[in-house]
């Protein structure tokens, strides 16, 4: 997949666990885990905004693009 999710990196910078972040965002740990591992098809802007707010980062810190090499 060309979109890379760096949520785990940003969480580590803030020393925040998946459980703590899920509670702060009022989102299930399962959904947050799926997002963290890149196993989702999309993310809502309000969820992305909440993540950035809690982690003190920008959307580009969480999501990255890497072209597939053919």
C-alpha positions as CSV (number, residue, x, y, z in Angstrom):
1,X,0.0,0.0,0.0
2,X,1.3,3.5,-0.9
3,X,-0.1,5.2,2.3
4,X,2.0,4.6,5.4
5,X,0.5,5.1,8.8
6,X,3.1,6.4,11.4
7,X,0.6,6.6,14.3
8,X,2.8,4.3,16.4
9,X,5.8,6.7,16.0
10,X,3.8,9.7,17.1
11,X,2.4,7.7,20.1
12,X,5.9,6.7,21.1
13,X,7.1,10.3,21.0
14,X,4.3,11.2,23.5
15,X,4.8,8.0,25.5
16,X,1.1,7.3,25.0
17,X,-0.4,3.8,25.0
18,X,-3.0,2.6,22.6
19,X,-5.4,2.3,25.5
20,X,-4.8,5.8,26.8
21,X,-5.2,7.4,23.3
22,X,-8.4,5.4,22.7
23,X,-9.9,6.6,25.9
24,X,-8.9,10.3,25.2
25,X,-10.5,10.0,21.7
26,X,-13.5,8.0,22.8
27,X,-12.8,5.5,20.2
28,X,-12.5,1.7,20.6
29,X,-9.1,0.2,21.0
30,X,-9.9,-2.2,18.1
31,X,-10.6,0.6,15.7
32,X,-7.5,2.6,16.8
33,X,-5.4,-0.6,16.5
34,X,-6.7,-1.2,12.9
35,X,-5.8,2.4,12.0
36,X,-2.4,2.1,13.6
37,X,-1.6,-1.0,11.6
38,X,-2.9,0.5,8.4
39,X,-5.7,-2.0,8.0
40,X,-8.4,0.6,7.3
41,X,-9.6,1.9,4.0
42,X,-10.0,5.5,5.2
43,X,-10.1,7.8,8.1
44,X,-12.5,10.6,8.9
45,X,-11.2,14.1,9.1
46,X,-12.7,14.6,12.5
47,X,-10.8,11.5,13.8
48,X,-7.6,12.7,12.2
49,X,-8.1,16.1,13.7
50,X,-8.6,14.6,17.2
51,X,-5.5,12.4,16.8
52,X,-3.4,15.5,15.9
53,X,-4.9,17.4,18.8
54,X,-4.1,14.7,21.3
55,X,-0.6,13.9,19.9
56,X,0.4,17.5,19.2
57,X,1.3,16.8,15.6
58,X,0.2,17.4,12.0
59,X,-1.7,15.0,9.6
60,X,1.5,14.6,7.6
61,X,3.2,13.3,10.8
62,X,0.7,10.5,11.0
63,X,0.1,9.7,7.3
64,X,2.9,9.4,4.6
65,X,2.9,8.4,1.0
66,X,5.4,6.1,-0.6
67,X,5.1,5.3,-4.3
68,X,4.9,1.6,-5.1
69,X,7.9,0.4,-7.0
70,X,7.0,-1.6,-10.1
